[in-house]
Amino acid sequence: MYIGRFLVVGKTPSGESFVAYRVSSRSFPNRVAKIVDNKVYILPKDPEEVLKNPYISYCCLRVEDKTVVAGNGSHVDFIAEKLIYGKRDALAYPLLALDYEKDEYRTPRIATVVDKEECYLGYIKDDELAIKKVSLNNGEGIYLGVYNSCKIDESQKIGIPYNKAEEIAKYILNYKFSHPVVCVVAVIYNEYIDIKIAP
Ligand SMILES: NC(=O)c1ncn([C@@H]2O[C@H](COP(=O)(O)O)[C@@H](O)[C@H]2O)c1NC=O
């Protein structure tokens, strides 16, 4: 099954919260993720590709203090800048303002805000806006994708058998959905947040 870009939020078996973001892509598979300070960018290998589509290069994950913001487009930066309003509203305002992507698929925007205590998921598609606080259990994750899976639902829970960011990144990159490109994972520890990228 192809679900395009997707987020997984969850807890490792030893109880640390994590966020994973995987780029899966049929149309623009030649991309990489790059960490710059507290941000992770999705970049095309050929810079000219951004001239073909405005939605393929963006900051997909940011760490603000001890909070992780992640998503599939430019809304990630706006959400991070709005955290002062609380997680729910920081997600709601930018998703509503930017709306779904104006491409041929009306691709939804998906996002999450996670810290040690709480996790919110949100999305906007052409007929729905949703923001939901989700409770995370040890060794479990829940995914939210752009195609055929744009919902926040128990049916999208998966087991997470690994503790380390690099192991989770490899696991989610190879997870059953088709057209994997790159996966970014942030694991939230008490004192720091560990970010790793696969491959
Ligand atoms: N965020 C991304 O990495 C991203 N990659 C592709 N898109 C959009 O989704 C459309 C479909 O892409 P694909 O066939 O690779 O799933 C693209 O034309 C583009 O408008 C994206 N937009 C949202 O997911």
The ligand as a Gaussian input file, in Angstrom:
#p B3LYP/6-31G(d) Opt

LIG

0 1
 N        6.029000      16.652000       1.679000
 C        6.579000      15.971000       0.678000
 O        7.692000      15.462000       0.805000
 C        5.864000      15.841000      -0.599000
 N        6.327000      15.149000      -1.627000
 C        5.424000      15.230000      -2.612000
 N        4.380000      15.990000      -2.199000
 C        3.189000      16.347000      -2.985000
 O        2.485000      15.154000      -3.237000
 C        2.292000      14.987000      -4.634000
 C        2.318000      13.538000      -4.953000
 O        3.617000      13.054000      -4.723000
 P        3.908000      11.483000      -4.721000
 O        3.378000      10.936000      -5.974000
 O        5.408000      11.340000      -4.597000
 O        3.168000      10.920000      -3.503000
 C        3.405000      15.807000      -5.282000
 O        3.009000      16.231000      -6.551000
 C        3.544000      16.966000      -4.324000
 O        2.597000      17.970000      -4.615000
 C        4.598000      16.352000      -0.940000
 N        3.721000      17.061000      -0.161000
 C        3.173000      16.564000       0.966000
 O        3.239000      15.516000       1.445000

